Amino acid sequence: MLVDTGHHYQAQNIEQIVSWLLADNMLGGFHFNDRRYADDDLTLGSIDPYQIFRIFHEIRFFEWETGQKADIAYMIDQSHNLKGKIEAMIQTVTTAQELFAKAAIVDLEKLTAAQKSANLVAAENCLKDAFSTDVRPAIREWSKAHGMPEDPLTAFHAGGYLEQITPSPTKAAFPATRSSICYGVSEDPLTAFHTGGYLEQITPRATRAALPATRSSICYVHARRSTCRISCQWLSGADHSEPNKGSITRYA
């Protein structure tokens, strides 16, 4: 089974689900991302890094308790409109390294003893102490020993690849301080959408004739297969006494 860290109800206990799946040998892998409201596919740990830490802890605890190696596929599932794609990926990888390292230093024997004696405060502090530990110096030393950049994001910026793949018009429109949040994106997306003509292409002629241009912004076209349903409500002129006046439902 695949666990996407953005596909769940608000405040869901994901680490408990991960623990259950591990116990039943049903955990196949992860799609790592973060979320605020729905399946936002944000950078890992950008909203709730403590939850990802607890997930990694459950994986390590399972391996420590059973002596088995968890066969898990770790994947990244992100989508960014403003963040630079490559920079966001580097952020996620480095954050995953840090949170995994934090989970690896939890004192499991002390934690187990606290759990068995129902000492909730001591058990919680076992996790919080590990989570509060700055593991970045150790990760930098490990990276250096393996011939990799100690600071991947700084190394990426210094390498010049971002400038090579960023179109010249984008560089001109967006100063260097903003280049990392834009890859060829229009300065005014709404105007670009209106001038592109796509709205006219998907709006049936009957709807365009019935609705003046000033009302087009509140008309939503829902299409499913060959059936097109147009549902639109507006207040006609200054007459606010008939809120449903002008409602249209048509099938083409």
Backbone as CSV, one residue per row, in Angstrom:
resi,resn,N_x,N_y,N_z,CA_x,CA_y,CA_z,C_x,C_y,C_z
1,MET,0.838,-1.183,0.000,0.000,0.000,0.000,0.883,1.247,0.000
2,LEU,0.452,2.245,-0.762,1.190,3.493,-0.855,0.552,4.543,0.050
3,VAL,1.369,5.226,0.838,0.887,6.285,1.717,1.330,7.631,1.152
4,ASP,0.365,8.443,0.755,0.641,9.809,0.322,0.379,10.716,1.514
5,THR,1.388,11.446,1.938,1.246,12.248,3.159,0.347,13.468,2.984
6,GLY,-0.258,13.627,1.811,-1.235,14.691,1.603,-2.648,14.183,1.431
7,HIS,-2.835,12.864,1.365,-4.155,12.275,1.126,-4.757,11.777,2.442
8,HIS,-5.262,12.685,3.236,-5.859,12.258,4.498,-6.718,13.383,5.056
9,TYR,-7.558,13.017,6.009,-8.375,14.023,6.675,-7.493,14.943,7.513
10,GLN,-8.000,16.124,7.801,-7.261,17.039,8.663,-7.014,16.394,10.034
11,ALA,-5.815,16.583,10.550,-5.410,16.092,11.874,-5.402,14.569,11.979
12,GLN,-5.331,13.876,10.842,-5.288,12.409,10.863,-3.955,11.926,11.438
13,ASN,-3.996,10.831,12.193,-2.792,10.260,12.803,-2.109,9.347,11.780
14,ILE,-1.322,9.934,10.895,-0.695,9.174,9.818,0.323,8.181,10.347
15,GLU,1.080,8.586,11.371,2.107,7.675,11.872,1.513,6.406,12.473
16,GLN,0.302,6.497,13.028,-0.348,5.296,13.545,-0.753,4.365,12.403
17,ILE,-1.238,4.946,11.318,-1.582,4.144,10.141,-0.332,3.466,9.586
18,VAL,0.775,4.208,9.547,2.039,3.640,9.081,2.455,2.473,9.969
19,SER,2.284,2.632,11.274,2.628,1.557,12.211,1.788,0.308,11.963
20,TRP,0.486,0.503,11.736,-0.401,-0.635,11.452,0.007,-1.341,10.161
21,LEU,0.283,-0.568,9.129,0.656,-1.155,7.841,1.975,-1.918,7.947
22,LEU,2.917,-1.382,8.706,4.178,-2.091,8.919,3.949,-3.416,9.643
23,ALA,3.094,-3.388,10.656,2.819,-4.603,11.431,2.172,-5.681,10.579
24,ASP,1.355,-5.267,9.611,0.661,-6.218,8.738,1.395,-6.483,7.435
25,ASN,2.634,-5.976,7.336,3.448,-6.155,6.128,2.713,-5.666,4.882
26,MET,2.084,-4.499,4.991,1.303,-3.958,3.880,1.821,-2.602,3.382
27,LEU,2.875,-2.072,4.006,3.387,-0.772,3.596,4.363,-0.932,2.443
28,GLY,3.963,-0.401,1.279,4.821,-0.521,0.101,5.703,0.687,-0.136
29,GLY,5.181,1.880,0.182,5.984,3.066,-0.076,5.270,4.345,0.315
30,PHE,5.936,5.457,0.010,5.414,6.786,0.348,5.455,7.699,-0.869
31,HIS,4.489,8.588,-0.926,4.563,9.793,-1.737,4.708,10.932,-0.745
32,PHE,5.902,11.473,-0.647,6.165,12.497,0.349,5.831,13.891,-0.175
33,ASN,5.099,14.637,0.627,4.795,16.037,0.386,4.229,16.600,1.681
34,ASP,3.701,17.784,1.648,3.043,18.362,2.814,1.791,19.062,2.353
35,ARG,0.904,19.377,3.305,-0.364,19.998,2.938,-0.861,20.909,4.046
36,ARG,-1.701,21.889,3.635,-2.375,22.752,4.588,-3.864,22.443,4.613
37,TYR,-4.471,22.330,3.442,-5.919,22.135,3.376,-6.283,20.816,2.692
38,ALA,-5.846,20.632,1.473,-6.220,19.439,0.721,-4.942,18.755,0.255
39,ASP,-4.950,18.219,-0.951,-3.751,17.565,-1.485,-2.872,18.634,-2.124
40,ASP,-2.265,19.474,-1.272,-1.548,20.646,-1.767,-0.210,20.309,-2.430
41,ASP,0.350,19.140,-2.106,1.641,18.716,-2.671,2.740,19.749,-2.431
42,LEU,2.822,20.237,-1.206,3.842,21.212,-0.852,5.164,20.519,-0.516
43,THR,6.190,21.338,-0.330,7.499,20.809,0.020,7.450,20.067,1.348
44,LEU,8.121,18.934,1.400,8.112,18.094,2.600,8.550,18.882,3.825
45,GLY,7.747,18.822,4.888,8.110,19.473,6.139,7.866,20.962,6.174
46,SER,7.314,21.539,5.100,7.099,22.987,5.080,5.965,23.406,6.007
47,ILE,5.050,22.491,6.321,3.918,22.784,7.200,4.056,22.058,8.538
48,ASP,4.300,20.763,8.501,4.342,19.971,9.741,5.526,19.013,9.722
49,PRO,6.732,19.493,9.958,7.894,18.597,9.963,7.853,17.565,11.084
50,TYR,7.181,17.899,12.178,7.131,16.955,13.307,6.362,15.689,12.929
51,GLN,5.371,15.815,12.068,4.632,14.630,11.637,5.523,13.702,10.808
52,ILE,6.308,14.276,9.901,7.213,13.449,9.099,8.256,12.782,9.990
53,PHE,8.730,13.512,10.982,9.662,12.934,11.956,9.031,11.738,12.657
54,ARG,7.777,11.851,13.056,7.098,10.747,13.756,6.897,9.549,12.823
55,ILE,6.661,9.817,11.542,6.527,8.722,10.576,7.846,7.969,10.456
56,PHE,8.947,8.705,10.313,10.266,8.066,10.239,10.568,7.309,11.532
57,HIS,10.147,7.854,12.647,10.365,7.167,13.923,9.646,5.820,13.957
58,GLU,8.416,5.774,13.466,7.671,4.509,13.471,8.355,3.470,12.597
59,ILE,8.949,3.900,11.496,9.671,2.973,10.623,10.897,2.427,11.349
60,ARG,11.638,3.309,11.970,12.841,2.869,12.686,12.480,2.006,13.893
61,PHE,11.405,2.373,14.592,10.997,1.587,15.756,10.592,0.177,15.334
62,PHE,9.902,0.057,14.219,9.517,-1.256,13.697,10.756,-2.106,13.412
63,GLU,11.752,-1.498,12.771,12.963,-2.254,12.448,13.721,-2.643,13.715
64,TRP,13.750,-1.744,14.687,14.445,-2.031,15.956,13.719,-3.116,16.745
65,GLU,12.410,-3.071,16.771,11.615,-4.005,17.560,11.571,-5.390,16.938
66,THR,11.513,-5.468,15.602,11.353,-6.763,14.925,12.663,-7.331,14.397
67,GLY,13.673,-6.473,14.248,14.920,-6.930,13.651,14.821,-7.105,12.150
68,GLN,13.736,-6.639,11.549,13.536,-6.761,10.103,13.797,-5.416,9.425
69,LYS,14.251,-5.485,8.193,14.452,-4.288,7.397,13.153,-3.971,6.656
70,ALA,12.630,-2.784,6.868,11.387,-2.391,6.191,11.673,-2.127,4.715
71,ASP,10.999,-2.869,3.843,11.185,-2.734,2.395,10.205,-1.679,1.892
72,ILE,10.663,-0.444,1.841,9.787,0.689,1.535,10.359,1.489,0.370
73,ALA,9.492,1.891,-0.537,9.889,2.768,-1.646,9.575,4.209,-1.257
74,TYR,10.599,5.043,-1.237,10.418,6.447,-0.880,10.359,7.288,-2.157
75,MET,9.238,7.956,-2.355,9.046,8.789,-3.544,8.581,10.182,-3.141
76,ILE,8.771,11.124,-4.029,8.373,12.510,-3.777,7.272,12.890,-4.744
77,ASP,6.195,13.448,-4.214,5.041,13.858,-5.018,4.739,15.312,-4.683
78,GLN,5.269,16.228,-5.493,5.120,17.653,-5.223,4.669,18.390,-6.475
79,SER,4.048,19.529,-6.269,3.644,20.386,-7.389,3.701,21.829,-6.905
80,HIS,4.491,22.648,-7.605,4.707,24.016,-7.147,4.371,25.020,-8.241
81,ASN,3.611,26.046,-7.867,3.281,27.122,-8.794,4.228,28.304,-8.667
82,LEU,4.755,28.525,-7.487,5.617,29.676,-7.245,7.055,29.286,-6.941
83,LYS,7.232,28.227,-6.192,8.592,27.792,-5.868,9.281,27.229,-7.101
84,GLY,10.586,27.438,-7.154,11.369,26.795,-8.204,11.323,25.285,-8.032
85,LYS,11.099,24.554,-9.124,10.914,23.099,-9.036,12.154,22.399,-8.491
86,ILE,13.307,22.753,-9.024,14.541,22.074,-8.606,14.885,22.447,-7.174
87,GLU,14.756,23.720,-6.850,15.061,24.158,-5.486,14.136,23.494,-4.472
88,ALA,12.849,23.363,-4.823,11.900,22.709,-3.930,12.251,21.238,-3.737
89,MET,12.717,20.588,-4.797,13.114,19.188,-4.676,14.331,19.046,-3.762
90,ILE,15.286,19.959,-3.909,16.460,19.924,-3.032,16.040,20.154,-1.584
91,GLN,15.131,21.091,-1.373,14.612,21.335,-0.030,14.024,20.068,0.571
92,THR,13.218,19.364,-0.202,12.559,18.162,0.299,13.569,17.081,0.651
93,VAL,14.545,16.874,-0.210,15.543,15.820,0.035,16.352,16.133,1.297
94,THR,16.807,17.372,1.426,17.596,17.733,2.605,16.749,17.688,3.885
95,THR,15.484,18.083,3.778,14.590,18.003,4.940,14.356,16.554,5.338
96,ALA,14.168,15.682,4.355,13.985,14.255,4.647,15.220,13.687,5.337
97,GLN,16.404,14.085,4.884,17.641,13.629,5.527,17.677,14.051,6.992
98,GLU,17.357,15.313,7.232,17.418,15.837,8.600,16.408,15.138,9.507
99,LEU,15.170,14.964,9.028,14.134,14.359,9.861,14.406,12.874,10.099
100,PHE,14.969,12.206,9.083,15.321,10.790,9.265,16.447,10.654,10.280
101,ALA,17.421,11.581,10.214,18.527,11.546,11.169,18.027,11.817,12.587
102,LYS,17.093,12.731,12.726,16.512,13.008,14.046,15.807,11.770,14.596
103,ALA,15.060,11.071,13.719,14.364,9.851,14.158,15.354,8.762,14.559
104,ALA,16.533,8.783,13.939,17.530,7.741,14.212,18.193,7.899,15.572
105,ILE,18.080,9.079,16.190,18.746,9.277,17.482,17.763,9.216,18.661
106,VAL,16.542,8.819,18.405,15.601,8.615,19.515,16.101,7.457,20.375
107,ASP,16.130,7.645,21.681,16.553,6.590,22.609,15.391,5.603,22.756
108,LEU,15.420,4.543,21.954,14.285,3.622,21.890,14.132,2.802,23.172
109,GLU,15.217,2.439,23.792,15.118,1.686,25.043,14.477,2.543,26.132
110,LYS,14.903,3.781,26.223,14.317,4.697,27.199,12.849,4.953,26.878
111,LEU,12.536,5.087,25.600,11.154,5.314,25.181,10.272,4.127,25.534
112,THR,10.754,2.924,25.265,9.977,1.718,25.564,9.723,1.579,27.061
113,ALA,10.735,1.868,27.866,10.577,1.790,29.320,9.533,2.796,29.803
114,ALA,9.558,3.998,29.227,8.579,5.018,29.615,7.169,4.617,29.188
115,GLN,7.043,4.000,28.036,5.733,3.551,27.560,5.168,2.441,28.451
116,LYS,6.025,1.502,28.839,5.565,0.389,29.663,5.132,0.849,31.055
117,SER,5.748,1.918,31.549,5.385,2.423,32.874,4.334,3.527,32.795
118,ALA,3.813,3.749,31.578,2.776,4.773,31.347,3.259,6.172,31.741
119,ASN,4.552,6.405,31.592,5.114,7.727,31.872,5.054,8.543,30.572
120,LEU,3.925,9.185,30.372,3.678,9.869,29.105,4.624,11.038,28.874
121,VAL,4.934,11.768,29.944,5.806,12.928,29.802,7.208,12.492,29.372
122,ALA,7.732,11.465,30.010,9.070,10.979,29.665,9.094,10.427,28.235
123,ALA,8.036,9.717,27.845,7.964,9.164,26.490,7.932,10.285,25.452
124,GLU,7.131,11.299,25.726,7.042,12.419,24.782,8.374,13.152,24.688
125,ASN,9.049,13.327,25.822,10.327,14.028,25.813,11.401,13.268,25.047
126,CYS,11.288,11.954,25.000,12.232,11.167,24.195,12.160,11.595,22.729
127,LEU,10.943,11.810,22.260,10.765,12.239,20.879,11.146,13.706,20.694
128,LYS,10.720,14.546,21.618,10.971,15.977,21.475,12.465,16.305,21.575
129,ASP,13.173,15.591,22.438,14.615,15.828,22.564,15.336,15.516,21.248
130,ALA,14.937,14.400,20.631,15.559,14.029,19.355,15.178,15.012,18.259
131,PHE,13.927,15.429,18.236,13.458,16.353,17.205,14.137,17.723,17.340
132,SER,14.458,18.114,18.555,15.069,19.428,18.793,16.577,19.434,18.544
133,THR,17.153,18.274,18.339,18.599,18.183,18.116,18.964,18.688,16.721
134,ASP,19.983,19.509,16.637,20.460,20.015,15.348,21.383,18.966,14.721
135,VAL,20.881,18.276,13.719,21.652,17.200,13.082,22.370,17.686,11.823
136,ARG,22.219,18.946,11.486,22.804,19.443,10.241,24.332,19.348,10.204
137,PRO,25.039,19.642,11.294,26.500,19.467,11.242,26.902,18.028,10.912
138,ALA,26.220,17.060,11.481,26.542,15.650,11.212,26.258,15.299,9.752
139,ILE,25.164,15.833,9.201,24.824,15.558,7.802,25.853,16.206,6.873
140,ARG,26.304,17.416,7.217,27.333,18.073,6.397,28.629,17.272,6.395
141,GLU,29.000,16.743,7.556,30.205,15.919,7.638,30.049,14.645,6.815
142,TRP,28.882,14.043,6.876,28.624,12.821,6.091,28.690,13.125,4.600
143,SER,28.091,14.237,4.181,28.108,14.610,2.765,29.536,14.859,2.285
144,LYS,30.303,15.569,3.091,31.691,15.863,2.732,32.507,14.581,2.595
145,ALA,32.278,13.638,3.520,33.014,12.370,3.482,32.677,11.543,2.254
146,HIS,31.492,11.768,1.683,31.064,11.019,0.499,31.201,11.828,-0.786
147,GLY,31.953,12.930,-0.712,32.229,13.699,-1.910,31.045,14.477,-2.450
148,MET,30.118,14.842,-1.590,28.944,15.595,-2.009,28.945,16.970,-1.355
149,PRO,28.234,17.935,-1.938,28.214,19.288,-1.367,27.657,19.282,0.054
150,GLU,28.290,20.063,0.915,27.804,20.157,2.284,26.481,20.911,2.360
151,ASP,26.277,21.847,1.438,25.031,22.622,1.361,24.509,22.504,-0.076
152,PRO,23.647,21.533,-0.353,23.202,21.271,-1.732,22.527,22.470,-2.404
153,LEU,21.723,23.222,-1.656,21.013,24.340,-2.269,21.984,25.451,-2.676
154,THR,22.942,25.756,-1.819,23.947,26.765,-2.155,24.789,26.311,-3.344
155,ALA,25.130,25.034,-3.373,25.916,24.491,-4.487,25.129,24.577,-5.793
156,PHE,23.837,24.337,-5.732,23.006,24.438,-6.936,22.979,25.872,-7.459
157,HIS,22.792,26.839,-6.572,22.757,28.239,-6.987,24.105,28.674,-7.572
158,ALA,25.182,28.196,-6.974,26.515,28.577,-7.442,26.857,27.920,-8.779
159,GLY,26.207,26.824,-9.095,26.531,26.097,-10.318,26.086,26.780,-11.599
160,GLY,25.109,27.706,-11.498,24.672,28.434,-12.676,23.647,27.743,-13.545
161,TYR,23.203,26.536,-13.141,22.253,25.801,-13.990,20.902,26.503,-14.069
162,LEU,20.477,27.129,-12.973,19.190,27.827,-12.967,19.165,28.936,-14.013
163,GLU,20.275,29.676,-14.128,20.339,30.748,-15.116,20.334,30.192,-16.537
164,GLN,20.931,29.018,-16.728,20.987,28.423,-18.068,19.607,28.017,-18.578
165,ILE,18.732,27.547,-17.666,17.430,27.043,-18.105,16.319,28.076,-17.987
166,THR,16.618,29.259,-17.422,15.604,30.297,-17.275,15.604,31.178,-18.515
167,PRO,14.457,31.306,-19.233,14.405,32.122,-20.450,14.784,33.571,-20.180
168,SER,15.379,34.218,-21.158,15.821,35.610,-21.013,14.696,36.562,-20.658
169,PRO,13.493,36.464,-21.293,12.407,37.377,-20.908,12.031,37.272,-19.433
170,THR,12.123,36.067,-18.906,11.803,35.879,-17.489,12.844,36.568,-16.617
171,LYS,14.099,36.459,-16.999,15.150,37.116,-16.235,14.940,38.624,-16.211
172,ALA,14.504,39.171,-17.357,14.314,40.611,-17.442,13.124,41.076,-16.611
173,ALA,12.057,40.244,-16.604,10.836,40.623,-15.889,10.962,40.432,-14.388
174,PHE,11.782,39.469,-13.996,11.913,39.154,-12.575,13.360,39.348,-12.144
175,PRO,13.610,40.229,-11.186,14.975,40.443,-10.687,15.570,39.147,-10.135
176,ALA,16.865,39.167,-9.932,17.570,37.970,-9.451,17.005,37.479,-8.135
177,THR,16.522,38.417,-7.312,16.005,38.014,-6.008,14.709,37.228,-6.132
178,ARG,14.064,37.291,-7.328,12.794,36.592,-7.506,12.886,35.487,-8.547
179,SER,14.069,35.337,-9.160,14.179,34.379,-10.259,13.886,32.958,-9.815
180,SER,14.142,32.675,-8.550,13.962,31.313,-8.082,12.509,30.918,-7.917
181,ILE,11.576,31.904,-7.992,10.175,31.552,-7.811,9.404,31.628,-9.113
182,CYS,10.124,31.752,-10.225,9.407,31.864,-11.493,10.196,31.216,-12.610
183,TYR,9.561,30.370,-13.366,10.160,29.752,-14.539,9.265,30.036,-15.735
184,GLY,9.476,31.150,-16.400,8.719,31.459,-17.595,7.247,31.702,-17.360
185,VAL,6.852,32.121,-16.173,5.445,32.346,-15.859,5.062,33.774,-16.212
186,SER,3.852,33.965,-16.738,3.390,35.287,-17.109,3.346,36.203,-15.902
187,GLU,3.656,37.486,-16.134,3.610,38.462,-15.051,2.180,38.672,-14.566
188,ASP,1.212,38.560,-15.468,-0.199,38.749,-15.128,-0.978,37.553,-15.647
189,PRO,-1.059,36.459,-14.870,-1.700,35.225,-15.341,-3.152,35.412,-15.767
190,LEU,-3.920,36.259,-15.050,-5.329,36.422,-15.383,-5.508,37.100,-16.732
191,THR,-4.724,38.136,-16.986,-4.792,38.807,-18.284,-4.361,37.866,-19.400
192,ALA,-3.311,37.094,-19.147,-2.845,36.135,-20.144,-3.920,35.101,-20.455
193,PHE,-4.665,34.686,-19.439,-5.741,33.719,-19.642,-6.845,34.309,-20.507
194,HIS,-7.224,35.562,-20.218,-8.302,36.196,-20.974,-7.913,36.429,-22.431
195,THR,-6.676,36.824,-22.669,-6.233,37.089,-24.042,-5.964,35.803,-24.809
196,GLY,-5.820,34.700,-24.105,-5.540,33.429,-24.782,-6.722,32.848,-25.541
197,GLY,-7.940,33.266,-25.168,-9.113,32.807,-25.892,-9.680,31.473,-25.459
198,TYR,-9.103,30.860,-24.432,-9.586,29.537,-24.028,-10.994,29.584,-23.462
199,LEU,-11.307,30.664,-22.711,-12.643,30.779,-22.137,-13.701,30.803,-23.222
200,GLU,-13.424,31.524,-24.323,-14.383,31.576,-25.420,-14.542,30.220,-26.094
201,GLN,-13.460,29.446,-26.146,-13.504,28.135,-26.799,-14.404,27.155,-26.053
202,ILE,-14.406,27.240,-24.716,-15.165,26.256,-23.941,-16.555,26.739,-23.561
203,THR,-16.874,28.020,-23.863,-18.188,28.556,-23.531,-19.111,28.452,-24.740
204,PRO,-20.233,27.725,-24.637,-21.161,27.581,-25.775,-21.680,28.939,-26.259
205,ARG,-22.012,29.008,-27.551,-22.499,30.263,-28.123,-23.746,30.768,-27.408
206,ALA,-24.646,29.846,-27.071,-25.899,30.250,-26.421,-25.622,30.970,-25.111
207,THR,-24.598,30.505,-24.390,-24.251,31.137,-23.120,-23.664,32.518,-23.351
208,ARG,-22.786,32.645,-24.362,-22.188,33.941,-24.655,-23.233,34.961,-25.073
209,ALA,-24.277,34.496,-25.780,-25.328,35.411,-26.217,-26.221,35.826,-25.061
210,ALA,-26.487,34.894,-24.142,-27.406,35.178,-23.033,-26.759,36.000,-21.943
211,LEU,-25.427,35.882,-21.805,-24.736,36.556,-20.703,-23.828,37.649,-21.237
212,PRO,-24.047,38.889,-20.848,-23.154,39.976,-21.268,-21.740,39.731,-20.744
213,ALA,-20.807,40.431,-21.342,-19.394,40.244,-20.963,-19.156,40.567,-19.503
214,THR,-19.931,41.532,-18.956,-19.719,41.917,-17.568,-20.123,40.820,-16.605
215,ARG,-20.912,39.863,-17.083,-21.371,38.789,-16.208,-20.608,37.492,-16.436
216,SER,-19.729,37.459,-17.425,-19.067,36.207,-17.776,-18.202,35.668,-16.660
217,SER,-17.715,36.558,-15.787,-16.799,36.109,-14.739,-17.484,35.268,-13.673
218,ILE,-18.824,35.289,-13.622,-19.506,34.495,-12.603,-20.233,33.315,-13.216
219,CYS,-19.900,32.999,-14.452,-20.523,31.856,-15.118,-19.524,30.713,-15.176
220,TYR,-19.928,29.565,-14.702,-19.047,28.413,-14.664,-19.599,27.328,-15.575
221,VAL,-18.760,26.827,-16.434,-19.169,25.798,-17.379,-18.631,24.462,-16.886
222,HIS,-19.530,23.521,-16.629,-19.141,22.190,-16.174,-19.389,21.215,-17.319
223,ALA,-18.357,20.586,-17.814,-18.501,19.670,-18.941,-18.188,18.249,-18.514
224,ARG,-19.005,17.329,-18.940,-18.747,15.916,-18.700,-19.174,15.138,-19.940
225,ARG,-18.200,14.542,-20.591,-18.425,13.849,-21.850,-19.093,14.798,-22.850
226,SER,-20.198,14.395,-23.481,-20.823,15.227,-24.503,-21.876,16.161,-23.930
227,THR,-22.123,16.067,-22.629,-23.145,16.900,-21.999,-22.492,18.110,-21.350
228,CYS,-23.027,19.244,-21.650,-22.490,20.472,-21.079,-23.599,21.167,-20.316
229,ARG,-23.391,21.342,-19.013,-24.392,21.995,-18.181,-23.897,23.374,-17.783
230,ILE,-24.703,24.355,-18.076,-24.338,25.720,-17.734,-25.218,26.180,-16.584
231,SER,-24.596,26.478,-15.464,-25.328,26.959,-14.300,-24.803,28.343,-13.959
232,CYS,-25.693,29.333,-13.991,-25.237,30.682,-13.731,-26.323,31.451,-13.002
233,GLN,-25.902,32.151,-11.948,-26.835,32.967,-11.192,-26.253,34.362,-11.041
234,TRP,-27.098,35.360,-11.174,-26.638,36.709,-10.967,-27.818,37.599,-10.591
235,LEU,-27.518,38.772,-10.111,-28.548,39.763,-9.804,-28.727,40.647,-11.022
236,SER,-29.939,40.711,-11.525,-30.199,41.456,-12.741,-30.252,42.947,-12.436
237,GLY,-29.287,43.701,-12.969,-29.235,45.136,-12.774,-29.171,45.488,-11.304
238,ALA,-29.990,46.453,-10.901,-30.020,46.894,-9.511,-31.153,46.239,-8.742
239,ASP,-31.818,45.294,-9.377,-32.953,44.634,-8.725,-32.447,43.508,-7.846
240,HIS,-32.232,43.790,-6.551,-31.706,42.782,-5.618,-32.821,42.017,-4.929
241,SER,-34.053,42.268,-5.319,-35.174,41.597,-4.655,-35.420,40.207,-5.204
242,GLU,-34.808,39.886,-6.352,-34.990,38.582,-6.960,-33.620,37.947,-7.181
243,PRO,-33.059,37.366,-6.123,-31.687,36.865,-6.214,-31.499,35.743,-7.213
244,ASN,-32.576,35.008,-7.565,-32.440,33.883,-8.485,-32.832,34.244,-9.912
245,LYS,-33.170,35.516,-10.134,-33.573,35.927,-11.459,-32.412,35.757,-12.427
246,GLY,-32.679,35.148,-13.553,-31.648,34.950,-14.547,-30.962,33.616,-14.465
247,SER,-31.438,32.707,-13.592,-30.808,31.395,-13.494,-31.009,30.622,-14.787
248,ILE,-29.960,29.986,-15.252,-30.020,29.255,-16.516,-29.486,27.844,-16.302
249,THR,-30.181,26.882,-16.804,-29.680,25.510,-16.831,-29.999,24.967,-18.205
250,ARG,-28.981,24.643,-18.979,-29.186,24.129,-20.334,-28.327,22.897,-20.550
251,TYR,-28.777,22.088,-21.459,-28.004,20.914,-21.834,-27.774,20.977,-23.335
252,ALA,-26.532,20.829,-23.747,-26.207,20.872,-25.164,-25.820,19.477,-25.644
